[in-house]
Amino acid sequence: MNNSVDFIKGMDVSTLVEEEKCGARYYDNGKEKDMLEILKSYNCNYIRLRLWNDPYDENGSAYGAGTNDLETTIIIGKRAKACGLKLLLDYHYSDFWTDPGKQNVPKAWRGLDINGLKKALYEYTVSTLESLKAEGVTPDMVQVGNEITNGLLWPYGKKPEYDNIAELVSTGIRAVREVCPEAEIMIHLDAGGNNSMYVDWFDNYFKRGEDFDIIGMSYYPFWHGPIRDLEYNMRDMAERYGKKIVIAEVSMGFTMDDYAEYEGLGPNERKGYATKKELVEKIEYPMSVEGQSNFMKDIMTLIKSVPGGYGFFYWEPGWIPVRGCGWATNEALKYTGEKGPCGNEWANQALFNYDGNALDTLKVIRDFR
């Protein structure tokens, strides 16, 4: 296995190309620079990129939120590798977002039975990894599915269909091992503070599934409870299963100031930030740069203290508010069946302020040992 990184300080930068096309610029100490170069200068060593099968409608209109097809993944991946950053590839096995509330089958795979889905998943994983390798963007780590708490490729792979879930995930693992044998393999669930859910899920998986390397957890303090719950779960997972533990998604807000003027959208066109006031009231940290910094220091300290604690990936540090770069387009909503509105719901949790200036939180990440 590739273990050259002792502690992952990772960043999910999946919207980078779309942000730049929409006019985003990034600055460090007043000087404009490439965002990846800024992150590398603050000792970040890994990036994470989501991959969607076909994030376009039948007319070729993009779904947005980075429109992370294979071409975009290669573009960002090449830039990252040129900066000396490692790559975690995050397969969603869908044409758009997947999470515990939705795991939509890609348009091209609709109507397939479980055997057809396994074949399609295997062939897609192999072909995309071969394309990445051919372009010099070999992943160092691969997620087989994104937040598959409730399974993947619904309805066949929907919890509690653990036999099907394990078969689909195992098919992906075998494909990764075939093409990228040195890559570490992650299984990623959300709700990092929910120990009983993790125990149930992994007890069921280990009875059926292929071996892997890393348990990935999402942890957002406004959704997933206090850090002490996360700590209990991390320690229990490490002890029960002997796997490395990575916080595959984490973030914290630095302000509650509105950013409507940056988006240029009317009140009914923008979703507004995910950190609603009623959620923020439950958080142990203030929504300030200092609060964000202290949160990240505590998260890193916790990870380092857990046996097998391997690091973190900050979720979308560069998703600043610019016109045209939101979480979905109207075409995407038709695919997922979700209601709008669209817009950016993450800008107040980035590691750059609304004007693209690097926040002091990056210094805390840089200096952590």
N, C-alpha and C positions, 0 to 999 in steps of 0.2 A: 504494500500500500504506500501511497505518497504521503509521507508524514513530515515534510520539510517545514511546515508551519506549526509552531508550537502552540500558538494561541491565535485563533482567527479573529481579526478585526475586519468584518466584512460589511459590505454595503450593497443593497439592492438598487441598481441604477437602471432599471428596465425602461423607464420613460425618457432616458437621456436624449436620444435622437429626436424624438417628437418635441421635447421641451426646446431643444435648440432650434428646430425648424419653426417653432412658434415664437421665437424671439428671446428665449431665456439666455442669460449670460451669468457667469459665475466669477466671483472676485475673492481674493485673499489679501488682506491688508491693503485694500484699495486697488489692487492690480488684477486685471482680467486674465483668467487662465482657463485651461481645459479643466472641467470638473474632476476628471479622473486623476489628473496630475495634482490637483489640490488635495484630493483624498489620499493619494499615495504619499504626499509630503507630510500628512498627519498620521503616518504609520499604518494606514489601512493596507491590508495585504490580499484581500479577496473581493470579488464582486459576485453578485447573484443576478441571474437573468431568467425571467420567465419565458417560456416558449409556448405559443398557441399554434394549433394546427393551421387554421385558415381564418384569420380575423378580418374577414371581408364578407359583405353580403353578395347576392347573386349579380349585382351591378358593379361590383368592385369597390363599393364604398367601405371605408375603413371603420373598424369598431372603436378605435381610439385607445386611450390609456397606454400609449406606447406602441400600439399595433404590432405586437411582438411576434412577428412571423420569423421564419428561419433566416431570411435575408437580414432583418434588423438585428437578430441575435449575432450573426456573423460580424456585422459592422461594429457593434459595440464590443464584442469579444476580441476582435483584432486590436482595437484601441486599448483595451485593458491589458492584453498580453504584451503589447508594445511598452506599456508602463510598468511591466513586471508584476502585474496582478494575477492571481489565480482565479479560476472560474468555477462557480457552482451553477449548474444548469438545472432549472426548475421546470420539469414537464408538468403541464396542467392536463394534458390529454383531453383537450377541449378547444373550441375556437375562441374562447374568451375566458373570463375569470372562473375559477373553481374555488370552492370553500365549503364549509360544512352545510351551507344552505343550498348549494347548487353544484352539480357535477354533470353538466350537459354533454352528451355524446357529440363528437364532431359531426358536422353535416355529412361528410363523406362516409361516416360509419353508421349512419342511421339505418335501422332495419336489420342489423346484424345480430345473430344470437351470440351466446357467450363464447363459443368456439371461434366465430367470425371476429369478435372483438379481440380475443387473444391474438389471433393471427395479425389483425390490423395493427394492434399495439406493438407487437414484436417487430413487424416490418417497418413501421414508422420510426420506432426508436433506433433500429439499426441504421436506416437510411439517413436520418438526421445526424446521428453521431458520426457516420462516415463522411457526410458533407462538412461537418465542423472540423474533423481531423484533416480533411483535404485542404481546408482553408487555414490551417495552422491554429485552430481554436479548439484544441482538445480539452474537454472539461476535466477538471481535477476532482470534481465531486458532482454527483448527479442525484437529484430527487426524483423518485418514481412516484409522481402524483403530488398534488399540492393541497395541504390541509385535508387529508383524506379521512378525517374523523368519522364521517358517515359514509365512507366508501368512495368509489369512483365509477365512472361510466354507468350511471344510473339508467334503467332500474336494475340491471343484472348484478351490478357491483355495489348495490346499496345495502348498508347495514340494516339488518343483521345477517346478510348473505355472506358469511365469513369465508365459506369455501370459495365462492367466486371472487371475493376481494383478494384473498391470498393467491389465487391462480393468476389474476390480472397483475398484481404487484410482482409476483415471482417471475412472470413472463417478462416484465420490464427489467427486472434485475438480471435475468439471464442475457437479455439483449445488451445491456450495459457491459456486462462482464465479457461478452464476446468481442465487442468493438473497442472498449476502453478498460482493459483489465486492471490498470493501475488506479482507476478512479475509485474514490470512496463513495459508498452508496448510502443515501439517507431515506428514511421513512418519516414523513412530516405530518403531524397533527396540530390542531389549534388548541386553545384553552389550556395553556401550560400549567395553570394552577389546579386543574381538575384531575386529581390523582386516581379516583375510582374509574373514570373513563379510560385513562391510559392503561391501567392494570387490565381492565376488561378487554380492551382492544388488542394489546400486545400478547396477553395470555392466549387469546383466540388465534392471533396470527402465528405465534411460534409453534403452535400445534400443527400448522399447515404449510407455512411459507418458507421460501428460500432465505438463507442467512443474509445479513446486511451489516453495515458498520456503525451507523449513526442514528440515534433518535433525535429528530428535529422537533422543536416546539415553537409555537407562536406565543408571544406574551405581550399583550397590550394592557397596561395597568387599569385603563378605564373600562375594559371589557372582562378581564380575566382574573380579577381579585388581587389581594395584597401579595407582595413579594414573598412573604413567609409561606404562602401556599405554593408558589412556584418552587421555592427552595425545597420544601418537603417532597414535591413530586420529582424534582431533579435527582435528589439523593436516593429516593426509592427506586426510580428507574435504573440508575447506575448500579445500585446494589442487586436488584432483581435480575437484570438482563446482561450486565457487563458490557454495555455499549457506550461509545462516546456520546456525549450530550451537547447539542448545539441549540442555542436560541435562534432559530432560523428566521424569525421575524420579531422585531422589537422596535418600539419608538416611544417618544414622549414629547409632549408639546412644549414650546418655548414662549407662547403668548396665546391670549384669547382675543387679540385685536382682529377685527374683520379684514378681509382682503377682497371685498366685492369690486372695488375700483380697479384692481389688477386684472380681474377676470373679464370685466366688461359685459357681464350678464345681468339680466333683470332678476328680481327676487324669485320669480317662478321658474327661472331657468337654471338656477344653481342650487346644489344640494347643501352647501355650507359645510363647516368642518364636522368631522366624525366625533370630535370631543365635545359633545353637547354639555351644557352647563350642569345638568343633573348627573352626568357621568363624572365630570371633573370634581364635583363635590366629594366623591368617594376616594379620590386619589390621595396618596400620602405625600405628594410633592406638589409645590406650586407650579402653575403653568408660566414659567419664566425661564430665561436662559440658565439662571442659577439652578432652578429646580430640575431642568433637563440635564444639566451637568451632573448634579448630585445623583439623579436617578441612574444615569449611565455608569457612574463610578460604582454605585452599589450593585448594579447588574454585573459588571465585569468582576468585581470582587467576589460576588456569589459564584459565578461560573468557575472562576479560578479555584475556589475552595471545594468544589464538588469533584469527587473522584471521576475521572473521565471527562470533566468539563472542558470543552474544546473551543469555545468562543461563541460569537454572535454575528448576525447579519442585521444591520440597521435597515429598517424598511423605508426605502425611497427618500434618502436624505436630500436629493436635489429636485423633488417635485414641487417647485415653487409656483406661485400663481401667475400664469400667463394666459392670454387669450387663445383658446383653441385646444388646450391640453387638459381635458377632464377625465373622469373615471370611466366614461362611456359616451358613445354617440347614440343618436336615435336609432341608427341601424343596429347597434349592439343591443339595445333594449328589446328590439323585435326578436333577436336571437335568444336572449335569456328569458324573456317574458317578464322582466322586472319593470317597475315603474320608475320614472325619472324623479326629480330632474337630474341633470348631469352636473358638470362643473368639477372643480377640485375640492375634495374633502380632506386633504392631507397637508396642505401648505403650512399650517401652524405647527406641524410636527417634523418639519425638515431640519437639516443641519445647516441650512443657509436661510437668511431672512428673506422677506418678500422681494427685496431688490437683488438678491443673489449673493449677498455678502456672507462669508463663512462665519459661523457662530463660535463662541469660545468653547462650546461643548466639544468641538473637534480637538482642542488642546488637551482636554481631559482624556479623550480616547488616545491621543498620541502619547501622552506621558504615562499611561497605565502600564505597569510591569507585572 
